[in-house]
Amino acid sequence: MDDFDPRADYPLGTRRPDLVRTPSGLPLAELTLEALRGGRLAAGDMRATDETLLRQAAVAGARGRTQLAENLARAASLTAVPDDVILEIYTALRPHRSTAAELEAWAERLATDYGAPRVAAFVREAKAAYVERGLLATAKATR
């Protein structure tokens, strides 16, 4: 990641605004209320990019906040997943909504279709916890 130093460059928006861009490539300085009112910003411009989330993960890791770093790294990989798919996965992860096979299918899809192996591993961890706690659906007919 370029010349980014997670210990010295935090907070990014203050110390390294040149590293913060919207998904469409706009620099942080262009995210203003005036630009929003003028219609120069789209809803997608308010999203974090995978690069920014990975930098934030590096900051958290450099400060010993490993769980936060892992969560931010997972969030970075979710930027490639469409919103409707994220909502489907969220629903699938609710207790008694999915079978073990369905959760495994989601994990495989995340890993192969969206290049999100960290999130796939998280879904597999959830599946294992659901097996242990009896939180899996038994069949589609029970829903």
N, C-alpha and C positions, 0 to 999 in steps of 0.2 A: 504494500500500500504506500505509494509515493514516499514523501518525506515526513509522514505523519508520526508524531511521537505521543503515544497515549498518556504519558505522564505530564508532558509540558503543554500539550495543545488543548487541554480541557479547560473550560467548556468550548466546544467546537465553534458554536455560533459567535463567540466573542473573540477567541484567539485565532481561529482558522476558518473564518466564514468562506474563504475560497474553496474549502473542501466540502461545503454543504450545497447541494443542488437538488432541485425537484426531479421527479421522474422524467419530466420533459426537458430537463437541462437548464432550467432557469436558476440563476444564482440566488442565494439567500437574500441578498439586498433587494431583489425584485419582488419579494413576498411582502407586499405592503397593503394596508387597508385601501389606499388610493388605487392600487392596481386591481384589487378585488372589486371595488366600486366601479372601476372603469371597464370591467369585463375582460381584463387581460389575463386573468387567472382562471384555470379550470379546477374542478374539484380534485382531480388527480394531482394537482400541484401542491396540495396540502399533505401529501403522503411522504413518509420517509422512504429513502432509497435503501437498497441492500447495502450499498457502500457506507452510508451514514450509520446504519444500524451495526455494521461490522466494526466501524470505528468506535462506536459507543461500547460495543462488546469488548474491544481491546482496552478501552479506558477502565471498564469494570474489572477486567482480568488483571490489569496492572495494579489495581488497588486491592486485589485479593478477593474480589466479590465474584467468585467463580459461578455461582448459580445464576446471578444476574447476567453475567457474561454469556452463559449458555442459553439463557432465555432470549437475549438479544440476537445471538447468532441464529437461533431457530426462527425468530421473527424476520431476520434478513432473508432466509430462504423462502419464507411465506410471501414475500413481495412478488414472486413469480406465479403465485397461485391465484386464480380469479376469485373474486369475492363470493360468487355463488357456490364455488367449490368449498371455500373455507366454511361457509354456513352449513353446507351438507356434512362436512367433517365434524363440525361442532355438534350438530344434531346426532350424528352417528356415535359420538363419544359420550352422549348422555347415558346414564345407567339404564339397562334393559332395552336399549334401542337397537343394538347390533349383536350379531353372533360373532364368535371368534373368527370365523372365515370372512365375514364382512369387514371386520377391522383389519385383518391381514390384507385383504384386497385394497383397502384404503392406503395402508402402509406401502404396499407395492406400487400403487398408482402415484403416490407422493414421491417415492424414490425414482421411479422410471419416467413418468410423464412430466414431472415438474422439477426434477433435480433437487429434491428436498430430503436427503437422507437423514438429517437430524430430526426433522418432523416425523418421518417414517419411524425412526427409532422411538420417538415419544409415543406414537400411536401403538407400537408394539409393547412398550412398557405399560401403557394403559390397559391393553388387552390382557397382559399377564396379571395385573392387579385386579381386573374385573373377573378373571377366572378364579383367582384366589378368594375374592369376596362375594362370588355368586351374583355378579352384576351384569352378566351377559344375557342377551335375549336367547330364548331357546329355539324359537322358530318364527318365521314371518307371520304366521297365523295368530300368534299371541299378541301382536301389536294392535 
